[in-house]
């Protein structure tokens, strides 16, 4: 299975600004759900390995490992409309491949979309509780 790719800088920046994060010892994952007006129904993957992770040979090997791990971890979620950005650390090269796959799976599970605020208020009202507000009383 081949995942669609993020190719433009603005797509990476949107995931960083509006996405949810999951941090692992080997990488950081940013997940941004596609807006309804985008009209997409697929998952797009973006990989980042900066020069801090090593020379060009190491960076390419890191990206190949992460691309293969993502294909395995995200196979069942390819129809979820979101952007996934994986920011690599040098530890990717020393981490077992199975652990990379497991960490990516956990990252996607933890970054599931949150319920909209209005829907959360309705479920709280059904239970007889007032909806939670963002203003705290001190």
N, CA, C and O of each residue as an XYZ file, in Angstrom:
552
protein
N       0.839     -1.180      0.000
C       0.000      0.000      0.000
C       0.885      1.245      0.000
O       1.846      1.336      0.764
N       0.559      2.174     -0.840
C       1.319      3.414     -0.916
C       0.465      4.537     -0.352
O      -0.656      4.762     -0.808
N       0.993      5.235      0.631
C       0.278      6.341      1.252
C       0.481      7.615      0.436
O       1.536      7.820     -0.166
N      -0.539      8.460      0.425
C      -0.406      9.766     -0.214
C       0.582     10.592      0.610
O       0.745     10.363      1.808
N       1.236     11.547     -0.039
C       2.287     12.301      0.632
C       1.921     13.762      0.810
O       1.183     14.336      0.010
N       2.448     14.352      1.870
C       2.429     15.798      2.022
C       3.642     16.314      1.255
O       4.752     15.814      1.439
N       3.439     17.298      0.408
C       4.533     17.752     -0.439
C       4.860     19.227     -0.277
O       5.958     19.655     -0.634
N       3.941     20.006      0.248
C       4.161     21.444      0.327
C       4.393     21.875      1.770
O       3.832     21.299      2.702
N       5.217     22.885      1.936
C       5.570     23.376      3.258
C       4.338     23.817      4.046
O       4.272     23.598      5.255
N       3.376     24.428      3.387
C       2.191     24.918      4.090
C       1.384     23.764      4.689
O       0.716     23.947      5.707
N       1.438     22.584      4.076
C       0.745     21.421      4.632
C       1.419     20.960      5.928
O       0.739     20.595      6.886
N       2.749     20.978      5.955
C       3.488     20.626      7.157
C       3.223     21.648      8.264
O       3.044     21.279      9.425
N       3.198     22.933      7.901
C       2.948     23.986      8.885
C       1.534     23.911      9.446
O       1.324     24.179     10.629
N       0.565     23.553      8.613
C      -0.818     23.405      9.091
C      -0.917     22.269     10.101
O      -1.628     22.389     11.098
N      -0.218     21.181      9.854
C      -0.229     20.065     10.804
C       0.434     20.472     12.112
O      -0.001     20.056     13.186
N       1.481     21.279     12.028
C       2.163     21.723     13.241
C       1.305     22.703     14.037
O       1.289     22.668     15.268
N       0.594     23.572     13.329
C      -0.191     24.599     14.009
C      -1.513     24.067     14.558
O      -1.926     24.458     15.650
N      -2.178     23.186     13.824
C      -3.529     22.769     14.200
C      -3.639     21.296     14.565
O      -4.732     20.814     14.860
N      -2.538     20.586     14.550
C      -2.591     19.149     14.809
C      -2.355     18.799     16.264
O      -1.910     19.627     17.058
N      -2.666     17.551     16.596
C      -2.386     17.026     17.919
C      -1.061     16.295     17.860
O      -0.705     15.732     16.825
N      -0.321     16.297     18.972
C       1.019     15.729     18.980
C       1.104     14.483     19.845
O       0.397     14.336     20.842
N       1.988     13.598     19.432
C       2.351     12.430     20.222
C       3.858     12.320     20.145
O       4.448     12.393     19.067
N       4.470     12.144     21.297
C       5.925     12.116     21.346
C       6.410     10.737     21.748
O       5.930     10.164     22.726
N       7.344     10.214     21.005
C       7.970      8.925     21.274
C       9.461      9.167     21.488
O       9.947     10.279     21.279
N      10.181      8.141     21.901
C      11.621      8.304     22.073
C      12.327      8.448     20.730
O      13.437      8.977     20.675
N      11.707      7.990     19.652
C      12.337      8.014     18.340
C      11.816      9.100     17.411
O      12.502      9.489     16.466
N      10.612      9.592     17.669
C      10.020     10.574     16.760
C       8.882     11.312     17.446
O       8.440     10.939     18.532
N       8.421     12.362     16.791
C       7.225     13.099     17.189
C       6.238     12.995     16.036
O       6.616     13.121     14.871
N       4.970     12.763     16.368
C       3.935     12.659     15.347
C       2.947     13.801     15.542
O       2.504     14.059     16.661
N       2.604     14.481     14.460
C       1.578     15.520     14.468
C       0.454     15.058     13.549
O       0.690     14.724     12.388
N      -0.776     15.040     14.075
C      -1.917     14.577     13.298
C      -2.925     15.714     13.203
O      -3.363     16.261     14.215
N      -3.285     16.061     11.979
C      -4.283     17.105     11.724
C      -5.407     16.494     10.911
O      -5.175     15.965      9.824
N      -6.632     16.563     11.434
C      -7.786     16.051     10.706
C      -8.117     16.994      9.559
O      -8.017     18.214      9.691
N      -8.509     16.417      8.441
C      -8.872     17.216      7.271
C     -10.177     17.953      7.544
O     -11.113     17.391      8.115
N     -10.229     19.190      7.140
C     -11.450     19.977      7.295
C     -12.510     19.470      6.318
O     -12.183     18.919      5.266
N     -13.765     19.658      6.671
C     -14.864     19.180      5.840
C     -14.846     19.819      4.452
O     -15.237     19.188      3.471
N     -14.395     21.062      4.372
C     -14.401     21.748      3.079
C     -13.289     21.251      2.153
O     -13.322     21.529      0.954
N     -12.312     20.525      2.685
C     -11.260     19.988      1.830
C     -11.771     18.863      0.953
O     -11.257     18.655     -0.146
N     -12.772     18.133      1.420
C     -13.380     17.078      0.620
C     -12.472     15.895      0.351
O     -12.593     15.251     -0.691
N     -11.565     15.596      1.268
C     -10.660     14.460      1.091
C     -11.156     13.283      1.908
O     -11.871     13.452      2.895
N     -10.768     12.087      1.487
C     -11.122     10.909      2.272
C      -9.942      9.951      2.373
O     -10.123      8.736      2.462
N      -8.716     10.511      2.359
C      -7.541      9.662      2.465
C      -6.559     10.232      3.478
O      -6.655     11.393      3.878
N      -5.623      9.400      3.880
C      -4.591      9.782      4.821
C      -3.350     10.182      4.038
O      -2.957      9.501      3.090
N      -2.732     11.298      4.442
C      -1.501     11.737      3.794
C      -0.383     11.725      4.823
O      -0.593     12.087      5.980
N       0.802     11.311      4.402
C       1.948     11.167      5.291
C       3.049     12.123      4.879
O       3.353     12.270      3.696
N       3.647     12.775      5.878
C       4.806     13.628      5.653
C       5.915     13.223      6.607
O       5.666     13.007      7.793
N       7.123     13.119      6.108
C       8.274     12.732      6.924
C       9.280     13.867      6.952
O       9.537     14.507      5.933
N       9.852     14.114      8.132
C      10.862     15.145      8.290
C      12.046     14.557      9.038
O      11.893     13.999     10.125
N      13.215     14.686      8.455
C      14.465     14.289      9.105
C      15.458     15.419      8.860
O      15.996     15.550      7.760
N      15.699     16.226      9.873
C      16.569     17.387      9.700
C      18.037     16.969      9.724
O      18.360     15.804      9.954
N      18.906     17.923      9.488
C      20.337     17.624      9.487
C      20.844     17.242     10.865
O      21.927     16.671     10.988
N      20.082     17.547     11.898
C      20.472     17.144     13.251
C      20.489     15.623     13.394
O      21.184     15.090     14.260
N      19.733     14.925     12.555
C      19.649     13.476     12.665
C      20.847     12.773     12.034
O      21.053     11.584     12.278
N      21.636     13.474     11.234
C      22.822     12.856     10.643
C      23.053     13.332      9.228
O      22.394     14.249      8.738
N      24.011     12.683      8.585
C      24.323     13.071      7.203
C      23.236     12.550      6.256
O      22.258     11.948      6.699
N      23.413     12.783      4.957
C      22.378     12.448      3.977
C      22.073     10.958      3.944
O      20.919     10.567      3.766
N      23.085     10.129      4.112
C      22.875      8.685      4.091
C      21.983      8.262      5.257
O      21.057      7.471      5.079
N      22.264      8.789      6.450
C      21.469      8.452      7.636
C      20.041      8.988      7.512
O      19.084      8.303      7.871
N      19.904     10.210      7.005
C      18.567     10.789      6.857
C      17.720      9.982      5.887
O      16.535      9.761      6.137
N      18.306      9.542      4.793
C      17.556      8.737      3.831
C      17.170      7.386      4.424
O      16.067      6.895      4.188
N      18.080      6.784      5.196
C      17.759      5.511      5.831
C      16.647      5.689      6.859
O      15.767      4.836      6.981
N      16.686      6.802      7.603
C      15.625      7.105      8.570
C      14.289      7.229      7.857
O      13.294      6.656      8.303
N      14.252      7.966      6.760
C      12.991      8.147      6.031
C      12.478      6.828      5.456
O      11.274      6.574      5.478
N      13.372      5.988      4.944
C      12.939      4.680      4.430
C      12.348      3.816      5.535
O      11.318      3.173      5.332
N      12.987      3.792      6.700
C      12.472      3.001      7.827
C      11.110      3.521      8.284
O      10.190      2.741      8.530
N      10.988      4.861      8.398
C       9.721      5.437      8.848
C       8.613      5.235      7.815
O       7.461      5.000      8.182
N       8.946      5.324      6.542
C       7.946      5.112      5.498
C       7.427      3.672      5.541
O       6.224      3.441      5.417
N       8.334      2.704      5.716
C       7.926      1.298      5.802
C       7.114      1.038      7.072
O       6.118      0.315      7.031
N       7.530      1.617      8.192
C       6.790      1.442      9.450
C       5.408      2.074      9.356
O       4.432      1.513      9.853
N       5.323      3.235      8.724
C       4.026      3.909      8.574
C       3.100      3.107      7.679
O       1.905      3.010      7.959
N       3.623      2.533      6.614
C       2.788      1.726      5.724
C       2.197      0.540      6.479
O       1.047      0.163      6.254
N       2.980     -0.039      7.363
C       2.506     -1.185      8.141
C       1.530     -0.745      9.242
O       0.496     -1.381      9.448
N       1.862      0.338      9.945
C       1.050      0.787     11.080
C      -0.259      1.438     10.648
O      -1.263      1.329     11.352
N      -0.260      2.109      9.509
C      -1.420      2.882      9.075
C      -2.242      2.169      8.016
O      -3.144      2.770      7.432
N      -1.952      0.902      7.756
C      -2.638      0.175      6.690
C      -4.145      0.141      6.897
O      -4.896      0.276      5.931
N      -4.599     -0.033      8.112
C      -6.029     -0.112      8.377
C      -6.714      1.232      8.462
O      -7.941      1.296      8.544
N      -5.943      2.315      8.442
C      -6.530      3.642      8.614
C      -6.308      4.534      7.403
O      -6.381      5.757      7.520
N      -6.042      3.957      6.263
C      -5.745      4.743      5.060
C      -6.941      5.565      4.594
O      -6.767      6.537      3.860
N      -8.156      5.193      5.008
C      -9.338      5.938      4.581
C      -9.697      7.065      5.549
O     -10.680      7.772      5.325
N      -8.933      7.242      6.603
C      -9.203      8.318      7.562
C      -8.672      9.636      6.989
O      -7.487      9.725      6.669
N      -9.513     10.650      6.856
C      -9.065     11.909      6.239
C      -8.242     12.762      7.210
O      -8.793     13.579      7.948
N      -6.935     12.567      7.203
C      -6.069     13.359      8.059
C      -4.677     13.442      7.461
O      -4.326     12.702      6.542
N      -3.892     14.364      8.010
C      -2.492     14.517      7.637
C      -1.646     14.069      8.819
O      -1.891     14.482      9.953
N      -0.667     13.238      8.564
C       0.226     12.725      9.600
C       1.639     13.163      9.252
O       2.148     12.844      8.177
N       2.274     13.899     10.168
C       3.655     14.330      9.978
C       4.503     13.641     11.038
O       4.211     13.725     12.231
N       5.548     12.963     10.598
C       6.466     12.282     11.505
C       7.785     13.033     11.474
O       8.418     13.153     10.425
N       8.198     13.538     12.633
C       9.457     14.266     12.764
C      10.447     13.318     13.433
O      10.271     12.940     14.591
N      11.476     12.943     12.703
C      12.405     11.913     13.158
C      13.460     12.460     14.113
O      13.817     13.637     14.079
N      13.941     11.565     14.959
C      15.100     11.814     15.801
C      16.166     10.787     15.416
O      15.844      9.779     14.786
N      17.410     11.021     15.777
C      18.470     10.067     15.400
C      18.254      8.660     15.960
O      18.799      7.698     15.419
N      17.479      8.523     17.022
C      17.247      7.229     17.660
C      16.462      6.261     16.772
O      16.391      5.071     17.080
N      15.877      6.744     15.686
C      15.117      5.877     14.782
C      15.995      4.740     14.255
O      15.528      3.614     14.087
N      17.249      5.039     13.999
C      18.140      4.022     13.437
C      18.451      2.901     14.426
O      18.696      1.768     14.014
N      18.444      3.199     15.712
C      18.762      2.185     16.711
C      17.552      1.481     17.288
O      17.701      0.527     18.051
N      16.364      1.926     16.944
C      15.138      1.350     17.477
C      14.707      0.153     16.632
O      14.840      0.163     15.408
N      14.197     -0.865     17.293
C      13.703     -2.045     16.578
C      12.516     -1.655     15.703
O      11.703     -0.809     16.075
N      12.433     -2.287     14.534
C      11.380     -1.948     13.577
C       9.989     -2.190     14.166
O       9.081     -1.389     13.946
N       9.810     -3.285     14.912
C       8.512     -3.577     15.520
C       8.101     -2.492     16.505
O       6.918     -2.168     16.614
N       9.066     -1.931     17.221
C       8.758     -0.844     18.161
C       8.338      0.413     17.404
O       7.434      1.125     17.842
N       8.985      0.692     16.269
C       8.575      1.842     15.455
C       7.126      1.691     14.997
O       6.345      2.639     15.072
N       6.773      0.505     14.527
C       5.404      0.241     14.066
C       4.424      0.397     15.223
O       3.367      1.008     15.070
N       4.777     -0.157     16.381
C       3.892     -0.068     17.554
C       3.721      1.382     18.003
O       2.608      1.804     18.319
N       4.818      2.150     18.032
C       4.728      3.553     18.445
C       3.886      4.376     17.472
O       3.127      5.247     17.897
N       4.011      4.112     16.180
C       3.185      4.829     15.202
C       1.707      4.472     15.362
O       0.844      5.341     15.235
N       1.415      3.223     15.636
C       0.023      2.809     15.858
C      -0.558      3.503     17.081
O      -1.694      3.978     17.053
N       0.228      3.561     18.157
C      -0.221      4.236     19.379
C      -0.434      5.718     19.116
O      -1.396      6.306     19.611
N       0.456      6.323     18.342
C       0.341      7.751     18.047
C      -0.961      8.061     17.326
O      -1.631      9.040     17.655
N      -1.324      7.248     16.354
C      -2.565      7.479     15.620
C      -3.774      7.244     16.516
O      -4.751      7.989     16.439
N      -3.722      6.227     17.358
C      -4.842      5.954     18.263
C      -5.054      7.100     19.244
O      -6.189      7.499     19.503
N      -3.966      7.628     19.788
C      -4.082      8.723     20.761
C      -4.475     10.032     20.116
O      -4.993     10.924     20.788
N      -4.243     10.158     18.849
C      -4.549     11.406     18.148
C      -5.892     11.346     17.439
O      -6.119     12.091     16.486
N      -6.786     10.469     17.888
C      -8.128     10.420     17.278
C      -8.806     11.764     17.454
O      -8.504     12.490     18.401
N      -9.716     12.105     16.560
C     -10.361     13.413     16.662
C     -11.177     13.525     17.939
O     -11.792     12.562     18.396
N     -11.166     14.712     18.494
C     -11.948     14.984     19.690
C     -13.383     15.301     19.294
O     -13.650     15.722     18.168
N     -14.304     15.095     20.234
C     -15.695     15.456     19.965
C     -15.795     16.976     19.906
O     -15.092     17.671     20.640
N     -16.646     17.490     19.056
C     -16.845     18.946     19.021
C     -17.397     19.440     20.357
O     -18.071     18.690     21.064
N     -17.121     20.676     20.699
C     -17.514     21.253     21.982
C     -19.025     21.195     22.183
O     -19.483     20.903     23.288
N     -19.807     21.466     21.142
C     -21.263     21.460     21.273
C     -21.763     20.057     21.610
O     -22.691     19.905     22.404
N     -21.158     19.039     21.015
C     -21.579     17.670     21.273
C     -21.227     17.267     22.699
O     -21.992     16.543     23.335
N     -20.087     17.718     23.215
C     -19.708     17.416     24.594
C     -20.699     18.037     25.563
O     -21.031     17.428     26.580
N     -21.175     19.239     25.265
C     -22.147     19.916     26.131
C     -23.466     19.167     26.174
O     -24.090     19.087     27.232
N     -23.909     18.610     25.036
C     -25.161     17.865     24.996
C     -25.078     16.575     25.800
O     -26.040     16.217     26.479
N     -23.963     15.876     25.741
C     -23.852     14.635     26.496
C     -23.785     14.917     27.987
O     -24.292     14.130     28.786
N     -23.166     16.028     28.377
C     -23.126     16.390     29.792
C     -24.522     16.767     30.274
O     -24.890     16.457     31.407
N     -25.301     17.431     29.425
C     -26.661     17.823     29.803
C     -27.547     16.594     29.968
O     -28.430     16.576     30.825
N     -27.314     15.563     29.151
C     -28.099     14.340     29.276
C     -27.865     13.673     30.620
O     -28.777     13.054     31.168
N     -26.663     13.788     31.157
C     -26.337     13.173     32.439
C     -26.736     14.064     33.614
O     -26.554     13.685     34.771
N     -27.274     15.239     33.322
C     -27.709     16.137     34.377
C     -26.605     17.035     34.896
O     -26.758     17.652     35.950
N     -25.519     17.121     34.195
C     -24.411     17.966     34.608
C     -24.350     19.178     33.695
O     -24.679     19.081     32.513
N     -23.936     20.309     34.225
C     -23.758     21.478     33.359
C     -22.553     21.268     32.457
O     -21.571     20.653     32.873
N     -22.611     21.778     31.205
C     -21.463     21.631     30.311
C     -20.234     22.339     30.882
O     -20.355     23.396     31.502
N     -19.074     21.765     30.676
C     -17.845     22.360     31.205
C     -17.531     23.625     30.424
O     -17.733     23.690     29.211
N     -17.038     24.623     31.131
C     -16.699     25.883     30.476
C     -15.185     26.061     30.544
O     -14.510     25.456     31.378
N     -14.676     26.888     29.667
C     -13.222     27.106     29.625
C     -12.777     28.113     30.681
O     -11.576     28.272     30.901
N     -13.706     28.793     31.334
C     -13.374     29.768     32.350
C     -13.430     29.076     33.698
O     -14.447     28.483     34.059
N     -12.340     29.151     34.438
C     -12.324     28.506     35.741
C     -12.662     29.515     36.812
O     -12.295     30.686     36.715
N     -13.352     29.067     37.819
C     -13.712     29.958     38.918
C     -12.726     29.740     40.041
O     -12.509     28.612     40.483
N     -12.132     30.819     40.498
C     -11.125     30.694     41.552
C     -11.568     31.374     42.808
O     -10.842     31.368     43.802
